[in-house]
């Protein structure tokens, strides 16, 4: 992984969220030094700049979605960019933006893997399950729907995005850190059989035991590992700059251990960094922590270790 060239792709949109501000996330991450850190760890890296998409003009609702047409345009472009980046042998690092943008990034990764018959696993690090649908969402906000829309074989969103953007199998997803699920969403999660490691499980057994279990499955499956990292995965005491705070998340070392263990698999190949809202932050603290977590994901360690996380 350390030899793979990381490629930053900015996605400066908050069209999927109620609170404005995470469109400034890509610039906050750059100010926090993400490009310099990745160049140091990987030898080199590229910043591909920001994707440009249509602006959101007022409140537009369609079939239970907010800003459906605008979202399709953004996500289609991101999907293509991620696919091209992987095809060029680079590791896409998508700088969000709200978490709805993962509809584009995961679609691009899934297309790349599908065409090459490579198994795909998505680690969804998030306080929320993101499994609402237009029929169940009270707000129509797309950042509460990406897992549901990505796994729906009849997804209107994926169909409208065009050829190559097909549904991803439910068992490709592993959700970690969840502690906020809507009542109707909870039943949908259970019915779908979505694999969730919630905060109670982490509290009872510890982050290492949870990650050992998750990553044993990942290593048995092999292939490509995509990490979709919503900053609200972290406890808001250490990462206040996000619009959907939920108390009781992983602390700094728990989260860093999670990232270090993912790196140890040797399978990590693409990343989303989302929901960083500088308008709600304190002196760019949240973006700086996101960069530190990214460094661990790309191999930053206290001491070099051999043989992975198990001793």
ROKOLMAR-98655 format. One line per field, with one value per residue: residue number from 1; x, y, z of N, C-alpha, C, O in turn. Coordinates in steps of 0.05 Angstrom, whole numbers, plus 5000, padded with zeros to 4 digits. Example, Ala and Ser with C-alpha at 12.3 -4.5 7.8 and 13.67 -1.06 7.14 Angstrom:
<rs>
nr: 1 2;
nxx: 5264 5257;
nyy: 4886 4955;
nzz: 5156 5142;
caxx: 5246 5273;
cayy: 4910 4979;
cazz: 5156 5143;
cxx: 5264 5258;
cyy: 4934 5001;
czz: 5156 5157;
oxx: 5285 5268;
oyy: 4934 5023;
ozz: 5169 5161;
</rs>
This chain:
<rs>
nr: 1 2 3 4 5 6 7 8 9 10 11 12 13 14 15 16 17 18 19 20 21 22 23 24 25 26 27 28 29 30 31 32 33 34 35 36 37 38 39 40 41 42 43 44 45 46 47 48 49 50 51 52 53 54 55 56 57 58 59 60 61 62 63 64 65 66 67 68 69 70 71 72 73 74 75 76 77 78 79 80 81 82 83 84 85 86 87 88 89 90 91 92 93 94 95 96 97 98 99 100 101 102 103 104 105 106 107 108 109 110 111 112 113 114 115 116 117 118 119 120 121 122 123 124 125 126 127 128 129 130 131 132 133 134 135 136 137 138 139 140 141 142 143 144 145 146 147 148 149 150 151 152 153 154 155 156 157 158 159 160 161 162 163 164 165 166 167 168 169 170 171 172 173 174 175 176 177 178 179 180 181 182 183 184 185 186 187 188 189 190 191 192 193 194 195 196 197 198 199 200 201 202 203 204 205 206 207 208 209 210 211 212 213 214 215 216 217 218 219 220 221 222 223 224 225 226 227 228 229 230 231 232 233 234 235 236 237 238 239 240 241 242 243 244 245 246 247 248 249 250 251 252 253 254 255 256 257 258 259 260 261 262 263 264 265 266 267 268 269 270 271 272 273 274 275 276 277 278 279 280 281 282 283 284 285 286 287 288 289 290 291 292 293 294 295 296 297 298 299 300 301 302 303 304 305 306 307 308 309 310 311;
nxx: 5016 5040 5069 5033 5006 4975 4917 4888 4820 4778 4712 4671 4616 4554 4504 4474 4462 4430 4452 4493 4562 4599 4618 4663 4700 4741 4780 4793 4818 4862 4888 4902 4943 4941 4961 5017 5028 5014 5049 5097 5091 5082 5118 5106 5051 4989 4949 4888 4855 4791 4727 4679 4612 4540 4508 4467 4403 4360 4307 4295 4252 4241 4205 4214 4267 4317 4344 4355 4368 4412 4447 4456 4486 4534 4550 4556 4599 4639 4641 4661 4711 4736 4738 4772 4819 4833 4841 4886 4924 4927 4911 4850 4833 4781 4758 4710 4657 4591 4565 4535 4563 4590 4559 4575 4631 4637 4609 4643 4689 4666 4652 4703 4724 4686 4691 4740 4736 4746 4741 4703 4704 4671 4687 4649 4654 4621 4574 4522 4474 4459 4418 4369 4313 4282 4228 4227 4256 4251 4268 4289 4342 4401 4448 4434 4422 4459 4480 4434 4416 4460 4459 4412 4381 4345 4355 4338 4372 4424 4412 4398 4447 4474 4504 4546 4542 4523 4485 4513 4531 4498 4527 4578 4587 4610 4593 4616 4618 4568 4515 4468 4406 4348 4280 4247 4287 4319 4291 4293 4348 4356 4323 4349 4396 4444 4511 4530 4572 4560 4565 4556 4575 4629 4641 4633 4669 4715 4755 4797 4783 4736 4755 4791 4754 4724 4764 4786 4746 4750 4802 4796 4761 4791 4818 4796 4796 4754 4750 4702 4700 4666 4669 4639 4640 4678 4682 4648 4674 4728 4725 4693 4675 4628 4564 4527 4531 4541 4539 4587 4623 4681 4744 4806 4851 4826 4803 4849 4876 4840 4849 4903 4902 4872 4907 4946 4926 4939 4905 4877 4852 4825 4792 4743 4736 4694 4641 4665 4659 4679 4655 4633 4674 4733 4786 4804 4810 4783 4792 4847 4852 4828 4866 4909 4887 4883 4937 4952 4923 4950 4998 5028 5062 5075 5119 5153 5120 5114 5077 5024 4965 4956 4987;
nyy: 4976 5025 5038 5053 5106 5159 5194 5255 5275 5325 5338 5383 5392 5400 5381 5339 5345 5376 5419 5472 5475 5432 5431 5459 5425 5397 5437 5449 5402 5402 5448 5428 5396 5348 5330 5336 5301 5251 5248 5244 5194 5159 5169 5197 5234 5258 5315 5322 5364 5397 5368 5396 5415 5423 5479 5482 5504 5534 5498 5435 5384 5315 5258 5242 5254 5303 5349 5314 5311 5346 5319 5271 5288 5306 5258 5221 5243 5238 5182 5165 5191 5166 5113 5119 5135 5091 5055 5075 5058 5084 5107 5129 5184 5211 5274 5299 5347 5319 5255 5232 5232 5186 5152 5162 5152 5099 5072 5079 5051 5000 4987 4985 4940 4900 4894 4870 4825 4826 4816 4858 4897 4942 4984 5018 5071 5102 5141 5133 5090 5101 5082 5097 5109 5142 5134 5127 5168 5225 5275 5274 5280 5263 5246 5211 5164 5134 5079 5047 5062 5046 4991 4974 4938 4960 5013 5079 5122 5100 5077 5123 5149 5122 5073 5022 5037 4999 4962 4945 4887 4871 4843 4862 4905 4929 4957 5002 5028 5049 5085 5111 5102 5108 5092 5064 5054 5019 4970 4960 4953 4905 4870 4870 4846 4872 4879 4902 4932 4958 5012 4991 4938 4948 4973 4930 4889 4913 4954 4928 4873 4875 4895 4855 4813 4835 4844 4794 4771 4805 4793 4739 4743 4774 4815 4880 4935 4984 5044 5082 5138 5172 5231 5236 5187 5189 5208 5267 5300 5300 5310 5359 5386 5375 5364 5328 5308 5255 5232 5192 5163 5128 5140 5177 5141 5092 5098 5107 5059 5026 5045 5033 4977 4965 4982 4943 4898 4900 4906 4953 5003 5049 5111 5149 5213 5246 5293 5334 5395 5457 5504 5493 5479 5480 5519 5487 5437 5387 5373 5367 5322 5285 5281 5260 5210 5190 5186 5143 5103 5099 5078 5102 5091 5079 5047 5005 4946 4875 4824 4838 4855 4817 4786;
nzz: 5000 5014 4970 4932 4894 4925 4907 4912 4911 4908 4932 4936 4961 4995 4986 5003 5056 5114 5141 5121 5100 5100 5049 5049 5068 5036 5028 5081 5097 5063 5082 5132 5118 5089 5039 5042 5084 5062 5018 5046 5071 5029 4990 4944 4915 4888 4876 4851 4848 4854 4840 4797 4799 4787 4818 4877 4875 4914 4949 4926 4915 4899 4889 4943 4951 4966 4920 4876 4820 4816 4850 4822 4779 4804 4830 4788 4760 4800 4807 4757 4759 4803 4785 4740 4766 4798 4757 4735 4770 4818 4885 4903 4943 4969 4983 5022 5035 5042 5067 5028 4981 4977 4947 4895 4898 4918 4879 4835 4853 4859 4806 4782 4810 4797 4741 4739 4767 4823 4891 4935 4993 5037 5088 5131 5168 5217 5254 5242 5209 5157 5124 5108 5063 5006 5018 5073 5097 5137 5122 5070 5060 5028 5052 5091 5066 5034 5040 5035 4983 4952 4957 4935 4886 4851 4850 4838 4837 4823 4774 4744 4744 4705 4659 4687 4739 4783 4833 4898 4933 4995 5033 5025 5056 5118 5176 5225 5291 5296 5327 5325 5300 5261 5279 5239 5202 5231 5231 5176 5169 5198 5169 5119 5132 5143 5163 5225 5271 5328 5377 5427 5422 5413 5461 5496 5481 5462 5418 5390 5390 5361 5311 5298 5287 5245 5206 5199 5167 5123 5105 5092 5050 5015 4960 4946 4990 5012 5048 5080 5112 5157 5193 5238 5261 5301 5371 5388 5425 5411 5357 5338 5292 5256 5226 5246 5301 5348 5412 5449 5416 5386 5419 5411 5410 5403 5352 5322 5328 5300 5248 5241 5243 5198 5158 5166 5140 5087 5045 5037 4993 4975 4994 5029 5059 5098 5116 5146 5175 5171 5189 5237 5269 5312 5305 5262 5282 5275 5221 5224 5258 5226 5185 5215 5227 5176 5163 5196 5170 5123 5139 5180 5240 5310 5323 5277 5258 5250 5218 5227 5267 5307 5363;
caxx: 5000 5056 5080 5012 5005 4950 4907 4866 4798 4760 4684 4662 4587 4539 4476 4460 4459 4413 4469 4513 4589 4619 4629 4690 4716 4766 4800 4802 4837 4887 4901 4912 4967 4938 4978 5044 5030 5013 5074 5118 5087 5080 5139 5094 5022 4979 4924 4874 4837 4763 4706 4660 4585 4520 4501 4441 4387 4335 4298 4282 4244 4231 4201 4226 4295 4325 4365 4361 4381 4439 4464 4463 4508 4558 4558 4565 4627 4658 4643 4680 4738 4748 4744 4796 4842 4840 4851 4913 4941 4929 4892 4834 4827 4760 4755 4683 4632 4575 4569 4521 4581 4599 4544 4592 4658 4634 4600 4667 4705 4652 4654 4730 4727 4668 4702 4765 4728 4760 4723 4703 4692 4670 4685 4633 4659 4600 4555 4496 4473 4455 4402 4342 4305 4263 4202 4228 4270 4233 4280 4297 4371 4415 4470 4423 4412 4477 4482 4409 4415 4481 4453 4385 4383 4327 4360 4334 4397 4445 4402 4400 4475 4483 4517 4570 4536 4505 4483 4534 4519 4496 4548 4603 4588 4614 4589 4630 4616 4541 4501 4443 4390 4320 4263 4240 4312 4329 4278 4304 4375 4353 4312 4369 4419 4468 4530 4535 4586 4552 4583 4554 4593 4656 4644 4634 4692 4739 4759 4815 4768 4717 4769 4801 4732 4717 4786 4788 4728 4761 4825 4786 4749 4812 4809 4799 4783 4748 4743 4686 4704 4650 4683 4622 4648 4693 4667 4649 4693 4753 4720 4668 4668 4610 4537 4510 4545 4528 4557 4594 4638 4708 4762 4828 4867 4809 4801 4875 4880 4823 4862 4928 4896 4864 4932 4961 4915 4951 4884 4865 4858 4811 4783 4727 4737 4670 4625 4680 4646 4696 4639 4625 4698 4749 4813 4810 4817 4771 4807 4874 4849 4823 4892 4924 4876 4891 4965 4953 4912 4971 5022 5042 5061 5093 5142 5148 5112 5112 5058 4997 4957 4955 5013;
cayy: 5000 5048 5045 5063 5135 5169 5216 5270 5284 5342 5337 5405 5395 5391 5380 5317 5350 5398 5441 5479 5479 5412 5436 5470 5404 5391 5457 5446 5379 5411 5467 5411 5383 5320 5324 5334 5276 5228 5248 5234 5166 5142 5177 5217 5236 5278 5329 5325 5387 5393 5364 5418 5406 5444 5491 5477 5529 5531 5472 5420 5357 5298 5230 5237 5262 5331 5355 5289 5315 5357 5298 5252 5300 5305 5230 5209 5252 5226 5154 5163 5199 5145 5090 5125 5137 5063 5042 5086 5047 5103 5103 5153 5194 5230 5293 5310 5337 5303 5227 5222 5230 5158 5139 5164 5140 5070 5062 5077 5029 4975 4982 4976 4913 4882 4889 4854 4802 4830 4819 4885 4901 4970 4989 5043 5081 5122 5140 5127 5068 5112 5062 5108 5110 5164 5128 5128 5191 5248 5300 5272 5285 5241 5235 5189 5142 5121 5050 5036 5066 5031 4962 4969 4930 4977 5041 5100 5138 5086 5075 5149 5155 5111 5046 5018 5043 4978 4957 4930 4867 4879 4831 4876 4926 4925 4983 5002 5052 5059 5090 5127 5090 5115 5068 5049 5046 4996 4946 4956 4942 4877 4855 4868 4830 4888 4873 4926 4931 4983 5020 4972 4916 4958 4977 4904 4872 4929 4959 4909 4848 4880 4898 4828 4798 4847 4842 4766 4768 4820 4778 4714 4751 4785 4835 4910 4946 5013 5055 5106 5148 5196 5241 5233 5162 5196 5222 5296 5313 5304 5319 5374 5400 5360 5373 5307 5297 5235 5226 5164 5149 5120 5161 5180 5117 5070 5103 5104 5030 5017 5052 5018 4949 4965 4983 4918 4878 4902 4906 4979 5014 5074 5124 5174 5229 5262 5307 5354 5421 5477 5525 5483 5468 5497 5522 5465 5413 5362 5366 5358 5295 5268 5277 5241 5183 5181 5178 5116 5086 5097 5065 5116 5075 5087 5031 4986 4920 4855 4802 4847 4864 4796 4779;
cazz: 5000 5016 4944 4915 4894 4933 4890 4925 4894 4924 4926 4953 4960 5018 4977 5016 5085 5121 5150 5102 5110 5094 5022 5054 5079 5022 5033 5108 5097 5050 5101 5153 5109 5080 5016 5052 5100 5044 5003 5064 5076 5004 4971 4925 4915 4870 4882 4826 4850 4861 4820 4795 4792 4788 4844 4888 4873 4929 4958 4904 4924 4877 4897 4969 4952 4962 4901 4863 4794 4821 4862 4801 4763 4820 4835 4763 4754 4819 4801 4735 4767 4820 4768 4724 4784 4804 4732 4730 4790 4840 4907 4906 4969 4963 5005 5021 5025 5060 5062 5004 4958 4974 4926 4872 4901 4920 4852 4818 4862 4853 4777 4778 4820 4783 4715 4742 4784 4848 4914 4947 5020 5045 5117 5134 5195 5218 5277 5232 5190 5130 5110 5101 5035 5002 5030 5102 5108 5142 5111 5042 5058 5016 5068 5108 5049 5015 5041 5024 4954 4939 4958 4924 4857 4835 4858 4818 4836 4807 4746 4731 4741 4680 4658 4704 4767 4792 4862 4911 4951 5023 5049 5020 5075 5147 5189 5251 5306 5295 5352 5320 5278 5263 5285 5215 5191 5247 5220 5149 5172 5206 5146 5098 5142 5142 5185 5240 5296 5340 5399 5450 5417 5417 5490 5511 5473 5456 5389 5378 5385 5339 5286 5291 5275 5219 5187 5191 5145 5100 5094 5080 5025 4997 4941 4949 5014 5011 5074 5079 5139 5165 5216 5262 5273 5325 5391 5383 5443 5397 5329 5339 5268 5239 5230 5257 5324 5365 5435 5455 5395 5393 5426 5392 5407 5392 5324 5310 5327 5278 5223 5240 5237 5170 5142 5169 5123 5061 5025 5034 4967 4969 5018 5031 5083 5094 5137 5161 5171 5184 5201 5264 5281 5329 5295 5243 5298 5264 5197 5232 5268 5202 5172 5231 5223 5149 5164 5206 5150 5103 5149 5202 5264 5331 5317 5256 5268 5230 5224 5232 5293 5327 5374;
cxx: 5017 5067 5058 5010 4978 4942 4884 4846 4779 4731 4669 4632 4575 4509 4460 4453 4441 4429 4490 4541 4608 4629 4657 4709 4742 4788 4811 4823 4864 4903 4914 4936 4965 4956 5007 5048 5031 5038 5096 5116 5090 5102 5131 5064 5014 4953 4910 4855 4809 4745 4688 4633 4565 4515 4473 4426 4361 4330 4284 4277 4233 4230 4215 4255 4297 4347 4374 4378 4410 4458 4473 4487 4534 4568 4568 4593 4647 4662 4664 4708 4752 4755 4769 4821 4851 4852 4879 4933 4945 4908 4876 4828 4807 4755 4727 4681 4618 4576 4554 4540 4592 4583 4561 4618 4656 4625 4625 4685 4692 4654 4682 4734 4710 4680 4727 4760 4744 4740 4726 4690 4693 4667 4673 4636 4641 4584 4528 4497 4469 4439 4373 4338 4287 4236 4203 4241 4251 4243 4285 4327 4386 4437 4460 4415 4434 4480 4458 4409 4437 4475 4426 4388 4365 4331 4357 4359 4418 4437 4405 4429 4487 4497 4542 4565 4515 4505 4506 4520 4519 4519 4576 4608 4593 4613 4600 4625 4588 4528 4476 4429 4361 4304 4257 4266 4323 4317 4289 4331 4374 4343 4333 4393 4445 4485 4538 4549 4581 4570 4580 4573 4622 4661 4648 4660 4717 4743 4777 4800 4749 4732 4782 4779 4726 4739 4793 4770 4739 4784 4817 4774 4771 4802 4815 4783 4779 4739 4727 4684 4688 4662 4665 4624 4662 4675 4670 4666 4720 4749 4693 4658 4652 4582 4518 4524 4528 4547 4564 4608 4666 4725 4786 4843 4851 4807 4827 4882 4864 4838 4888 4923 4886 4888 4946 4950 4928 4931 4871 4873 4844 4797 4764 4733 4715 4659 4641 4668 4662 4680 4631 4650 4712 4777 4822 4818 4807 4786 4834 4873 4844 4848 4909 4914 4883 4920 4967 4943 4932 4998 5038 5039 5081 5120 5135 5141 5111 5092 5031 4991 4957 4983 5010;
cyy: 5025 5057 5055 5093 5144 5193 5230 5279 5299 5340 5358 5410 5386 5389 5358 5322 5374 5423 5446 5479 5458 5413 5448 5450 5398 5412 5456 5424 5387 5430 5451 5394 5355 5312 5319 5308 5251 5226 5237 5204 5148 5149 5198 5215 5258 5290 5335 5348 5378 5387 5388 5407 5428 5454 5484 5503 5525 5503 5458 5392 5341 5269 5223 5244 5293 5332 5330 5294 5327 5336 5278 5263 5299 5276 5216 5217 5240 5197 5149 5170 5178 5121 5095 5125 5109 5049 5051 5076 5065 5097 5129 5159 5217 5248 5306 5335 5321 5274 5216 5219 5202 5142 5139 5149 5109 5058 5059 5055 5002 4968 4972 4947 4893 4875 4871 4830 4802 4832 4847 4884 4931 4971 5017 5052 5105 5119 5131 5103 5077 5093 5071 5107 5135 5160 5131 5153 5214 5274 5299 5277 5261 5229 5214 5165 5126 5091 5036 5039 5050 5001 4955 4962 4947 5006 5060 5117 5125 5083 5101 5158 5143 5084 5045 5023 5024 4975 4940 4911 4877 4868 4842 4897 4916 4952 4982 5029 5063 5062 5107 5115 5098 5089 5051 5038 5021 4970 4940 4944 4912 4860 4850 4850 4845 4883 4899 4919 4957 4989 5003 4949 4924 4962 4950 4888 4887 4932 4938 4883 4852 4881 4871 4812 4809 4840 4813 4760 4781 4804 4752 4720 4760 4807 4863 4918 4976 5022 5081 5117 5175 5205 5239 5205 5168 5210 5252 5312 5318 5313 5334 5386 5383 5367 5353 5293 5277 5228 5197 5149 5141 5144 5160 5154 5094 5073 5099 5074 5017 5021 5036 4989 4946 4965 4956 4896 4877 4904 4933 4992 5039 5084 5147 5187 5250 5274 5325 5381 5443 5499 5518 5475 5489 5497 5498 5439 5387 5354 5355 5329 5276 5262 5258 5213 5172 5172 5150 5096 5080 5087 5079 5099 5086 5073 5012 4959 4900 4834 4812 4853 4843 4789 4754;
czz: 5000 4989 4925 4917 4903 4916 4904 4904 4911 4914 4943 4951 4986 5011 4991 5045 5090 5128 5129 5115 5103 5065 5025 5065 5063 5027 5061 5111 5084 5069 5124 5144 5098 5057 5025 5067 5082 5026 5021 5068 5052 4984 4952 4927 4896 4881 4856 4826 4857 4837 4820 4786 4794 4816 4851 4888 4888 4937 4935 4914 4900 4888 4924 4972 4952 4941 4885 4837 4797 4832 4841 4785 4778 4823 4810 4756 4773 4813 4778 4743 4785 4804 4752 4742 4791 4780 4725 4752 4814 4861 4910 4935 4965 4987 5003 5037 5046 5051 5038 4981 4955 4954 4900 4875 4902 4893 4834 4826 4855 4823 4771 4786 4804 4755 4716 4759 4810 4870 4927 4975 5026 5075 5120 5163 5200 5244 5268 5212 5161 5112 5107 5071 5031 5015 5061 5114 5113 5129 5081 5038 5049 5034 5088 5092 5034 5016 5029 4994 4940 4938 4946 4894 4839 4841 4835 4815 4818 4778 4731 4727 4716 4682 4675 4733 4778 4822 4872 4931 4980 5039 5043 5041 5104 5160 5218 5264 5307 5323 5349 5295 5282 5267 5261 5202 5205 5236 5192 5150 5179 5183 5125 5106 5141 5167 5199 5266 5311 5364 5423 5447 5422 5447 5505 5505 5468 5426 5376 5371 5362 5312 5278 5277 5247 5198 5181 5167 5120 5088 5082 5053 5005 4980 4949 4974 5012 5039 5070 5107 5143 5191 5241 5274 5300 5345 5386 5402 5429 5368 5328 5313 5248 5246 5243 5280 5339 5387 5436 5434 5404 5400 5406 5388 5396 5361 5310 5308 5304 5252 5220 5232 5209 5152 5143 5150 5096 5039 5020 5007 4959 4994 5012 5058 5082 5120 5156 5155 5186 5198 5230 5280 5299 5319 5278 5257 5286 5239 5204 5243 5245 5187 5188 5229 5195 5148 5175 5186 5128 5114 5171 5227 5285 5328 5294 5268 5244 5238 5232 5261 5315 5337 5392;
oxx: 5010 5074 5065 5013 4958 4959 4863 4853 4765 4726 4656 4623 4583 4492 4435 4441 4436 4422 4505 4543 4632 4646 4673 4732 4763 4811 4835 4842 4885 4927 4935 4948 4984 4967 5020 5068 5047 5047 5113 5136 5099 5104 5146 5053 5030 4938 4919 4840 4804 4749 4682 4631 4573 4517 4456 4435 4342 4346 4263 4296 4219 4250 4225 4266 4281 4367 4398 4399 4428 4481 4496 4505 4555 4592 4587 4610 4668 4685 4681 4727 4775 4777 4786 4843 4875 4872 4894 4956 4964 4888 4886 4819 4814 4749 4722 4699 4630 4587 4558 4534 4603 4592 4561 4626 4671 4634 4627 4696 4706 4657 4685 4746 4719 4679 4734 4779 4755 4722 4747 4669 4713 4648 4684 4622 4646 4580 4511 4518 4476 4445 4355 4357 4279 4222 4182 4238 4236 4227 4286 4336 4383 4444 4476 4404 4426 4481 4460 4401 4432 4486 4419 4396 4370 4313 4370 4365 4429 4453 4413 4435 4508 4501 4557 4580 4491 4523 4517 4501 4539 4530 4596 4630 4580 4630 4594 4627 4584 4531 4465 4439 4350 4313 4261 4266 4335 4331 4293 4338 4388 4352 4334 4407 4467 4475 4551 4540 4595 4587 4599 4586 4638 4683 4665 4671 4739 4735 4772 4803 4746 4724 4784 4784 4722 4733 4804 4778 4738 4785 4829 4776 4769 4780 4837 4760 4799 4722 4737 4669 4697 4665 4676 4612 4658 4654 4692 4673 4734 4768 4673 4635 4662 4576 4496 4528 4504 4570 4551 4606 4674 4722 4786 4847 4862 4810 4828 4893 4875 4839 4894 4938 4892 4890 4957 4965 4929 4938 4857 4896 4849 4791 4768 4734 4716 4667 4633 4669 4659 4690 4624 4647 4703 4792 4845 4831 4822 4791 4844 4891 4854 4852 4922 4929 4889 4927 4983 4953 4931 5018 5058 5017 5100 5141 5112 5155 5107 5089 5015 5010 4958 5002 5029;
oyy: 5045 5081 5065 5104 5139 5211 5218 5290 5288 5341 5350 5431 5366 5393 5359 5305 5390 5445 5428 5483 5463 5397 5447 5456 5396 5404 5460 5426 5378 5428 5458 5380 5340 5290 5300 5294 5233 5204 5221 5190 5125 5137 5215 5197 5276 5276 5353 5352 5356 5399 5399 5391 5451 5439 5481 5523 5514 5485 5467 5377 5351 5257 5201 5241 5306 5318 5326 5282 5318 5335 5270 5248 5292 5270 5200 5200 5231 5187 5132 5156 5172 5109 5077 5117 5104 5035 5037 5084 5061 5083 5149 5142 5239 5238 5322 5343 5311 5268 5194 5204 5195 5121 5120 5134 5095 5036 5040 5041 4984 4944 4952 4931 4870 4851 4858 4816 4782 4849 4858 4872 4945 4961 5037 5042 5126 5096 5123 5097 5062 5089 5055 5104 5147 5179 5135 5158 5222 5293 5319 5278 5239 5206 5201 5146 5106 5078 5016 5020 5040 4987 4931 4979 4949 5022 5058 5126 5138 5087 5101 5173 5152 5074 5064 5014 5031 4985 4924 4918 4889 4882 4834 4906 4896 4969 4963 5050 5085 5045 5116 5118 5094 5067 5027 5016 5004 4951 4916 4926 4896 4837 4828 4840 4833 4881 4916 4902 4977 4973 5000 4940 4909 4956 4948 4875 4875 4914 4930 4872 4834 4869 4865 4799 4793 4832 4807 4745 4770 4801 4743 4704 4754 4818 4869 4910 4991 5009 5100 5107 5196 5190 5240 5199 5153 5221 5262 5335 5337 5324 5323 5394 5376 5374 5360 5269 5280 5220 5180 5124 5147 5166 5144 5146 5077 5054 5087 5065 5000 5003 5026 4977 4925 4949 4948 4877 4857 4903 4937 4992 5049 5069 5162 5173 5268 5267 5330 5390 5446 5512 5536 5465 5512 5477 5488 5422 5367 5330 5337 5313 5254 5239 5241 5194 5148 5153 5134 5073 5059 5088 5069 5092 5099 5085 5003 4950 4908 4827 4796 4857 4849 4786 4745;
ozz: 4987 4986 4903 4938 4889 4910 4908 4883 4928 4890 4963 4940 4998 5028 4991 5058 5072 5121 5121 5139 5100 5057 5006 5070 5076 5030 5066 5125 5093 5071 5134 5160 5099 5057 5016 5064 5086 5021 5011 5068 5053 4963 4944 4939 4890 4894 4841 4807 4865 4816 4841 4767 4801 4835 4834 4901 4877 4933 4926 4920 4883 4894 4927 4994 4939 4943 4881 4834 4784 4824 4841 4779 4767 4819 4811 4749 4765 4815 4780 4734 4781 4808 4750 4733 4791 4782 4712 4752 4829 4855 4920 4950 4958 5009 4984 5051 5064 5029 5030 4962 4934 4945 4885 4857 4889 4886 4819 4809 4846 4816 4756 4772 4799 4748 4696 4766 4819 4869 4928 4979 5020 5086 5111 5181 5188 5254 5285 5201 5143 5089 5103 5055 5050 5022 5073 5138 5094 5126 5068 5015 5061 5030 5102 5103 5021 4995 5015 4980 4917 4921 4946 4878 4815 4837 4814 4793 4800 4760 4708 4708 4706 4704 4677 4750 4780 4836 4858 4944 4989 5057 5055 5045 5112 5155 5233 5252 5318 5340 5369 5273 5304 5260 5261 5192 5192 5233 5186 5134 5168 5179 5113 5089 5138 5189 5187 5281 5306 5372 5438 5466 5433 5457 5523 5523 5468 5410 5354 5349 5345 5293 5254 5257 5229 5176 5160 5149 5098 5063 5062 5034 4981 4984 4959 4978 5009 5051 5057 5124 5134 5210 5263 5295 5319 5338 5380 5397 5436 5356 5319 5311 5227 5269 5250 5280 5342 5382 5425 5432 5427 5389 5388 5365 5380 5346 5288 5288 5289 5235 5198 5217 5196 5133 5122 5144 5082 5015 5000 5000 4937 5012 4994 5078 5066 5142 5178 5132 5210 5217 5246 5302 5300 5322 5280 5245 5285 5235 5191 5237 5245 5178 5177 5228 5192 5134 5164 5184 5115 5100 5180 5235 5278 5328 5293 5286 5221 5262 5242 5277 5338 5321 5403;
</rs>
